[in-house]
Amino acid sequence: MSTVVDSVVVGGGLLGSALAWMLARDGADVVLLERDQLNQHASGQNAGSLHFQLEYRMVEHGLEAARQAAEAMPLHLDAADHWARLGDELGESVGVVQNGGLMLAENAEQAAVLERKAELERSWGLDVTLLDGDEVRSIAPYLSESVVAAAFCPLEGKADTRRAGPALARGAKRLGASILTRTKVTAIERDGLLWRVETSSVDADGSSTARSFHAQTVMLAGGVWTSELGAMLDVHLSTIPLALTMSVIAKTPSFIPHLVQHAGTRLSLKQSSDGTVLVGGGWPARLATDADGRPDLSARPHLIQESVAGNALAAMRVVPRLASLPVLRTWVGTTTVTPDQLPLAGEVPGRPGVFVATGGSAFTLGPSFARILTDLAQGRSTAIEMAPYQPLRFGGLAHV
Ligand SMILES: Cc1cc2nc3c(=O)[nH]c(=O)nc-3n(C[C@H](O)[C@H](O)[C@H](O)COP(=O)(O)OP(=O)(O)OC[C@H]3O[C@@H](n4cnc5c(N)ncnc54)[C@H](O)[C@@H]3O)c2cc1C
């Protein structure tokens, strides 16, 4: 026997939970299927940066690559607006603070990158101001004398990664969505005008139960497992898995109100509401591999010591006070980017009613992705031109 619903959401990270909430808010009958626990993977492991300026990884390969990455700016502007309203709409805080973000330069070359970057971002409508070293220290006295310039974006900030996803899932539940954890989607097939989604759930006694759902729309919110879900539909959703490193520094009275990033090295840092300082910014870990040498996305990646040290050094150089505080914990997580740095987002061509969003800063972009996919699924138009993010733009429709 199969359960018929309006929408099946695959994945219970930030995106899946936001989708379930938004679809339920529209009155849809939704079931969210999560293989593990809600918020267990990237959405609960990430740095929580709400970054709208182009990140270091987008500017490190020159202006042309930065220009391409900037095509995601309409999504970022939309996301900035969503995060600002999210707690009020949900009726529960998701720990959003938008005190502004600084991207730092420590030499003339990096300052020149900031200038080119700011010009590009302004052409897309992002509010960015360039500051010299003294100006930046006047608003951020915790920064070192080595900082010679910064780009300030007032929209940037952070959200609480431990609260945001679960709060959205609770919101979805309050509106009647069903949420099934320890329930893995094993197949997605066309069945007449609907999609049949097959699942396998792990029960309390360790046995497994198979169940199927029929739905008009299927939302793929599988993060780093997106390509695996695409394979169930015979489409190649091209994503590149990455393992990244994060550290948290011991509690100290609040002194960093901003999100801090760097134009010349991998660095993001921010102080949480509990006083700890989160340090990340894209330092790699090593993906685990299976017996055939392929990435094993379900196994914990391996920590690279040099990444932990390099990240800490970059942080201490620009915020010298951090040198006197201990690192409490370091962890690794997996996420995904795409070959052109732009997300995959929208309806999957040739698979009517199947929608996907993933790639890059998908914590920052999660609420925006969810709104756009919900609008498209409900037959509403979206103000954002979605062609640059077309999910099969790298090729990959096996057969219709
Ligand atoms: C260390 C680190 C730092 C980061 N920092 C930032 C940052 O500061 N800002 C930012 O914007 N982004 C950041 N990111 C990226 C960001 O975390 C992710 O892009 C985002 O969380 C993805 O959310 P998601 O809901 O799409 O995926 P996920 O949170 O990965 O959730 C996907 C879910 O789908 C489930 N799933 C997969 N396959 C199946 C299946 N077959 N059946 C059922 N369920 C399935 C998984 O179990 C998982 O729970 C960072 C990532 C990492 C790893």
The ligand as an SDF file (V2000), in Angstrom:
LIG
                    3D

 53 58  0  0  0  0  0  0  0  0999 V2000
   32.3550   22.5350    7.6050 C   0  0  0  0  0  0  0  0  0  0  0  0
   31.3570   23.2370    6.7320 C   0  0  0  0  0  0  0  0  0  0  0  0
   31.1990   24.6250    6.8280 C   0  0  0  0  0  0  0  0  0  0  0  0
   30.2620   25.2790    6.0270 C   0  0  0  0  0  0  0  0  0  0  0  0
   30.0440   26.6160    6.2360 N   0  0  0  0  0  0  0  0  0  0  0  0
   29.0170   27.2310    5.5840 C   0  0  0  0  0  0  0  0  0  0  0  0
   28.6780   28.5710    5.8960 C   0  0  0  0  0  0  0  0  0  0  0  0
   29.2580   29.1800    6.7890 O   0  0  0  0  0  0  0  0  0  0  0  0
   27.6650   29.1530    5.1950 N   0  0  0  0  0  0  0  0  0  0  0  0
   26.9900   28.4960    4.1960 C   0  0  0  0  0  0  0  0  0  0  0  0
   26.1240   29.0930    3.5720 O   0  0  0  0  0  0  0  0  0  0  0  0
   27.2700   27.2030    3.9130 N   0  0  0  0  0  0  0  0  0  0  0  0
   28.2500   26.5530    4.6000 C   0  0  0  0  0  0  0  0  0  0  0  0
   28.5150   25.2370    4.3400 N   0  0  0  0  0  0  0  0  0  0  0  0
   27.6870   24.5250    3.3620 C   0  0  0  0  0  0  0  0  0  0  0  0
   26.3290   24.1810    3.9880 C   0  0  0  0  0  0  0  0  0  0  0  0
   26.5030   23.5900    5.2540 O   0  0  0  0  0  0  0  0  0  0  0  0
   25.5270   23.2370    3.1150 C   0  0  0  0  0  0  0  0  0  0  0  0
   25.5570   23.7090    1.7940 O   0  0  0  0  0  0  0  0  0  0  0  0
   24.0780   23.1710    3.5740 C   0  0  0  0  0  0  0  0  0  0  0  0
   23.9920   22.9040    4.9470 O   0  0  0  0  0  0  0  0  0  0  0  0
   23.3280   22.1120    2.7730 C   0  0  0  0  0  0  0  0  0  0  0  0
   22.0470   21.9410    3.3500 O   0  0  0  0  0  0  0  0  0  0  0  0
   21.0950   20.8120    2.7860 P   0  0  0  0  0  0  0  0  0  0  0  0
   19.8720   20.8200    3.6280 O   0  0  0  0  0  0  0  0  0  0  0  0
   20.9510   20.9960    1.3210 O   0  0  0  0  0  0  0  0  0  0  0  0
   21.9420   19.4600    2.9590 O   0  0  0  0  0  0  0  0  0  0  0  0
   22.2890   18.5880    4.2730 P   0  0  0  0  0  0  0  0  0  0  0  0
   22.3190   19.3920    5.5000 O   0  0  0  0  0  0  0  0  0  0  0  0
   23.5020   17.7950    3.9270 O   0  0  0  0  0  0  0  0  0  0  0  0
   21.0500   17.6320    4.3670 O   0  0  0  0  0  0  0  0  0  0  0  0
   20.8210   16.6430    3.3890 C   0  0  0  0  0  0  0  0  0  0  0  0
   20.0920   15.5110    4.0710 C   0  0  0  0  0  0  0  0  0  0  0  0
   19.6130   14.6090    3.0920 O   0  0  0  0  0  0  0  0  0  0  0  0
   19.6290   13.3110    3.6650 C   0  0  0  0  0  0  0  0  0  0  0  0
   19.6000   12.3090    2.6130 N   0  0  0  0  0  0  0  0  0  0  0  0
   20.5030   12.1110    1.6230 C   0  0  0  0  0  0  0  0  0  0  0  0
   20.1420   11.0620    0.8660 N   0  0  0  0  0  0  0  0  0  0  0  0
   18.9800   10.5920    1.3710 C   0  0  0  0  0  0  0  0  0  0  0  0
   18.1210    9.5230    1.0150 C   0  0  0  0  0  0  0  0  0  0  0  0
   18.3990    8.6890   -0.0050 N   0  0  0  0  0  0  0  0  0  0  0  0
   16.9880    9.3230    1.7440 N   0  0  0  0  0  0  0  0  0  0  0  0
   16.6850   10.1370    2.7850 C   0  0  0  0  0  0  0  0  0  0  0  0
   17.4950   11.1670    3.1740 N   0  0  0  0  0  0  0  0  0  0  0  0
   18.6150   11.3870    2.4770 C   0  0  0  0  0  0  0  0  0  0  0  0
   20.9330   13.2980    4.4520 C   0  0  0  0  0  0  0  0  0  0  0  0
   20.9430   12.2830    5.4420 O   0  0  0  0  0  0  0  0  0  0  0  0
   20.9770   14.7190    5.0070 C   0  0  0  0  0  0  0  0  0  0  0  0
   20.4700   14.7910    6.3260 O   0  0  0  0  0  0  0  0  0  0  0  0
   29.4860   24.5450    5.0920 C   0  0  0  0  0  0  0  0  0  0  0  0
   29.6470   23.1600    5.0020 C   0  0  0  0  0  0  0  0  0  0  0  0
   30.5440   22.5080    5.8250 C   0  0  0  0  0  0  0  0  0  0  0  0
   30.6820   21.0190    5.7200 C   0  0  0  0  0  0  0  0  0  0  0  0
  1  2  1  0
  2  3  1  0
  2 52  2  0
  3  4  2  0
  4  5  1  0
  4 50  1  0
  5  6  2  0
  6  7  1  0
  6 13  1  0
  7  8  2  0
  7  9  1  0
  9 10  1  0
 10 11  2  0
 10 12  1  0
 12 13  2  0
 13 14  1  0
 14 15  1  0
 14 50  1  0
 15 16  1  0
 16 17  1  0
 16 18  1  0
 18 19  1  0
 18 20  1  0
 20 21  1  0
 20 22  1  0
 22 23  1  0
 23 24  1  0
 24 25  2  0
 24 26  1  0
 24 27  1  0
 27 28  1  0
 28 29  2  0
 28 30  1  0
 28 31  1  0
 31 32  1  0
 32 33  1  0
 33 34  1  0
 33 48  1  0
 34 35  1  0
 35 36  1  0
 35 46  1  0
 36 37  1  0
 36 45  1  0
 37 38  2  0
 38 39  1  0
 39 40  1  0
 39 45  2  0
 40 41  1  0
 40 42  2  0
 42 43  1  0
 43 44  2  0
 44 45  1  0
 46 47  1  0
 46 48  1  0
 48 49  1  0
 50 51  2  0
 51 52  1  0
 52 53  1  0
M  END
$$$$
